[in-house]
Amino acid sequence: MINKYTYKDLEWLDLESPTQEEVREVMERYDLNISTVEELLLPSLKPKAELYKNFIYLVLHFPALKHTHGKRMNQEVDFIIGKNFLITTRYDTIDPIHKFSKVFEVNAVLEKEDLGVHAGFLFYYIIRKLYRSLAHELDFIHDSLEEVQDNIFKGQEKAMVYELSTISRNLTSFIQATSGHREVLKSFENASHTFFGQEFGFYASAISDEYYKVSSTVENDRVLLHEVRETNNSLLTTKQNEVIKALTIISLIVFPLTLFATIFAMATEYKPIVGMRFDFWIIIGIMAVFTVCMLAMFRYKKWL
């Protein structure tokens, strides 16, 4: 499906899961090379940046943890940036691009905002929208971490192990998806100086700044995740040690009592105390005194 938007002399074509016929039509109209066109038909595994004589070709992946409409956690966007045209290709509904298209339509009709004199500016506004959407995704991760942190101190350490693993998986996927952006944006910044001129340098640098903001937030959340996980593991270990200590103390008390009771249960001719008046209560009393002495010793040793 092809959605076409125009603003003055600028054209923006947004392709969603394009067919071969649609891609061929775009290739002929904008004089695209075959290797680039072939990559538009299928998702790419790695990000890239390539400079051609009449356009710049970029491939970037954007993680979608909360705002996703498909099974893919990483949404790919291909950008073909010409002098007066921009082509975006995607294989899923991407909310930031959908929302930007509505804003673009309004601006195109009312001309209430200057969108620039070439497609580089249009790319700048779209990519800025995408990175700010990533910031919202990171807010979702950060809020989850804050909630886990609160639950840890409410005695839910065991349940939070799974939650922390889920957050760790999401954050790892986020890092993997955006790790290649740094080099791609650096290549775009260098290529844009040649393609659009030095005056566009400020906007190219601003795009990289948007990425660095996201990257910095990711690093902060990664550190917070590590600290929360270490705290959770420490509390779990402490609880387990308390349980083991309690079981050990119970064993230390029960074993001598069991031995004592077993001795009096032996089938021998002579059994001290056994046969005396109140012999049962005497034996129980001895065992009770022994138990109290053991507990007093544990208390003195500060094991309880």
C-alpha positions in Angstrom: 0.0 0.0 0.0 1.3 3.5 -1.0 0.3 6.6 0.8 1.3 9.8 -0.9 1.6 13.2 0.8 2.8 16.5 -0.8 3.9 19.8 0.6 4.8 22.6 -1.8 7.6 20.9 -3.9 8.2 18.1 -1.4 6.7 14.6 -1.9 6.5 11.9 0.8 5.6 8.3 -0.2 4.9 6.0 2.7 5.0 2.3 1.7 3.5 -0.3 4.0 4.4 -3.9 3.1 4.7 -2.9 -0.6 4.1 -5.3 -3.5 6.5 -5.9 -6.4 4.3 -3.7 -8.7 4.3 -0.9 -6.2 8.0 -1.0 -5.8 8.6 -1.1 -9.5 6.4 1.9 -9.9 8.4 3.8 -7.3 11.7 2.7 -8.9 10.7 4.0 -12.3 9.4 7.3 -11.0 12.3 8.2 -8.7 15.1 6.5 -10.7 16.1 4.1 -7.9 18.7 1.4 -8.4 17.7 -2.3 -8.5 19.8 -3.3 -5.4 17.9 -0.7 -3.2 14.5 -1.7 -4.7 15.1 -5.4 -3.9 15.8 -4.5 -0.3 12.5 -2.7 0.0 10.5 -5.9 -0.7 11.8 -7.8 2.4 12.9 -6.8 5.9 16.6 -6.2 6.5 18.5 -7.8 9.4 21.0 -5.0 9.9 20.9 -1.2 9.8 22.7 0.5 7.0 23.5 3.9 5.4 24.4 4.3 1.7 24.9 7.4 -0.4 23.9 7.4 -4.1 24.0 10.1 -6.7 20.4 11.1 -6.3 19.4 9.8 -2.8 20.6 8.6 0.6 19.4 5.1 1.7 19.0 4.3 5.4 17.7 1.2 7.2 16.9 1.6 10.9 15.1 -0.7 13.4 12.9 0.7 16.2 11.9 -1.4 19.2 8.1 -1.5 20.0 7.4 -3.0 23.4 4.2 -1.4 24.3 3.0 0.3 21.2 3.0 -2.5 18.7 0.4 -3.9 16.3 2.1 -7.1 15.3 4.3 -9.9 16.6 7.6 -8.2 15.8 9.2 -6.4 18.7 11.5 -4.6 16.3 9.9 -2.5 13.6 12.0 -1.7 10.5 11.8 1.6 8.6 13.7 2.1 5.3 14.3 5.7 4.3 15.1 6.8 0.8 15.9 10.6 1.0 16.2 12.5 -2.2 16.4 16.2 -2.9 12.7 16.8 -3.0 11.2 13.4 -2.1 11.2 11.0 0.8 10.2 7.4 0.6 9.6 5.4 3.9 9.0 1.7 3.7 7.7 -0.3 6.7 6.3 -3.8 7.2 4.0 -3.0 10.1 1.8 -0.1 11.4 4.1 2.3 13.2 2.3 4.8 15.4 4.7 7.7 15.2 4.7 7.7 11.4 0.9 7.3 11.3 0.6 10.3 13.7 3.1 12.4 11.8 1.2 11.7 8.5 -1.9 13.3 10.0 0.1 16.4 11.1 1.8 16.5 7.7 -1.6 16.5 6.0 -2.8 19.4 8.1 0.4 21.4 7.4 0.1 20.7 3.7 -3.4 22.0 3.6 -3.0 25.0 5.9 0.7 25.7 5.4 0.8 26.8 9.0 4.4 25.5 9.6 7.4 25.6 7.3 8.7 22.1 6.8 11.8 23.1 5.0 13.1 23.4 1.4 14.2 19.8 0.8 13.4 16.3 2.0 16.2 16.3 4.5 14.1 18.4 6.8 11.1 16.1 6.3 13.4 13.2 7.4 14.5 15.2 10.4 10.9 15.7 11.6 10.0 12.0 11.1 13.1 10.6 12.8 12.7 13.0 15.7 9.1 11.7 16.1 10.4 8.1 16.1 13.0 8.8 18.7 10.6 10.6 21.0 8.4 7.5 20.7 11.3 5.4 21.9 11.5 7.7 24.9 7.9 6.7 25.7 8.8 3.1 25.4 11.7 3.6 27.8 9.3 5.3 30.2 7.3 2.1 30.2 10.4 0.1 31.1 11.3 2.6 33.8 7.8 2.5 35.3 8.0 -1.3 35.4 11.3 -1.1 37.2 9.9 1.3 39.8 6.9 -0.9 40.4 9.1 -4.0 40.8 11.3 -2.0 43.2 8.2 -1.2 45.3 7.0 -4.8 45.3 10.4 -6.1 46.4 10.1 -4.3 49.7 6.6 -5.6 50.1 7.8 -9.2 50.5 7.2 -10.2 46.8 10.9 -11.0 46.0 10.1 -14.5 44.5 7.4 -13.2 42.2 9.6 -10.3 41.1 12.3 -12.7 39.7 10.0 -13.3 36.6 9.2 -9.6 36.3 12.8 -8.7 36.3 13.6 -11.3 33.7 10.9 -9.9 31.5 12.2 -6.3 31.9 15.7 -7.6 31.2 14.6 -9.3 28.0 12.8 -6.1 26.8 15.8 -3.9 27.6 18.1 -6.3 25.9 15.9 -6.3 22.8 15.9 -2.5 22.9 19.7 -2.3 23.1 20.1 -4.8 20.3 17.7 -2.9 18.0 19.2 0.5 18.5 22.9 -0.4 18.9 23.5 0.2 15.2 21.9 3.6 15.1 25.1 5.4 16.2 27.1 4.4 13.1 24.2 4.8 10.7 23.4 8.3 11.9 27.1 9.2 11.8 27.2 8.1 8.2 24.1 10.0 7.4 25.5 13.2 9.0 28.6 12.9 6.8 26.6 12.1 3.7 24.1 14.9 4.3 26.9 17.5 4.2 27.6 16.5 0.6 24.0 15.9 -0.4 22.2 18.8 1.2 25.0 21.2 2.0 26.7 22.5 5.1 23.6 24.5 6.2 21.8 21.2 7.0 24.6 20.2 9.4 22.8 21.5 12.5 19.7 19.3 11.8 21.9 16.3 11.1 23.6 16.8 14.4 20.3 17.3 16.1 19.1 13.8 14.9 22.2 12.3 16.5 21.4 14.2 19.7 18.0 12.6 19.8 19.6 9.2 19.6 22.1 10.0 22.3 19.2 11.0 24.6 17.6 7.6 24.1 21.0 5.9 24.5 21.7 7.7 27.8 18.3 6.7 29.1 18.8 3.1 28.1 22.2 3.1 30.0 20.5 4.5 33.1 17.7 1.9 33.0 20.3 -0.8 32.5 22.2 0.3 35.7 18.9 0.6 37.6 17.9 -2.9 36.5 21.2 -4.3 37.7 20.8 -2.6 41.1 17.2 -3.8 41.5 18.1 -7.3 40.6 21.0 -7.4 43.0 18.8 -6.1 45.8 16.1 -8.7 45.0 18.7 -11.5 44.9 20.1 -10.3 48.3 16.7 -10.3 49.9 15.9 -13.7 48.4 19.2 -15.1 49.7 18.6 -13.6 53.2 15.1 -15.2 53.3 16.5 -18.5 52.2 19.2 -18.3 54.9 16.6 -17.6 57.5 14.6 -20.6 56.5 17.7 -22.8 56.4 18.7 -21.5 59.9 15.3 -22.2 61.3 15.2 -25.7 59.9 18.7 -26.4 61.2 17.8 -25.2 64.7 14.6 -27.4 64.6 16.8 -30.4 63.6 19.3 -29.7 66.4 16.5 -29.7 68.9 14.5 -32.6 67.5 17.4 -35.0 66.9 18.5 -35.3 70.6 14.9 -35.7 71.7 14.3 -38.4 69.1 17.5 -40.1 70.3 16.3 -39.8 73.9 12.9 -41.3 73.1 14.4 -44.1 71.0 16.7 -45.1 73.9 13.7 -45.6 76.2 12.0 -47.5 73.5 14.8 -50.1 73.4 13.8 -53.7 74.3 16.2 -54.2 77.2 15.7 -55.9 80.6 16.6 -52.8 82.5 15.3 -49.3 81.7 16.0 -46.5 84.1 13.0 -44.5 85.1 10.7 -46.8 83.1 8.4 -48.5 85.6 8.6 -45.8 88.2 5.5 -43.9 89.2 4.8 -41.0 86.8 7.6 -42.3 84.6 6.0 -40.9 81.4 5.8 -37.4 82.9 9.3 -37.7 84.2 10.6 -38.5 80.7 8.5 -35.7 79.1 9.9 -33.3 81.8 13.5 -34.2 81.0 12.9 -33.6 77.3 11.1 -30.3 78.0 14.1 -29.1 80.2 16.5 -30.2 77.5 14.5 -28.2 74.8 14.4 -25.1 77.0 18.2 -25.3 77.6 18.8 -25.7 73.9 16.6 -22.7 73.1 18.4 -20.6 75.8 21.8 -21.5 74.3 20.6 -20.5 70.8 19.3 -17.2 72.2 22.6 -16.6 74.0 24.6 -17.3 70.8 22.2 -14.9 69.0 21.2 -17.7 66.5 17.5 -16.8 67.2 
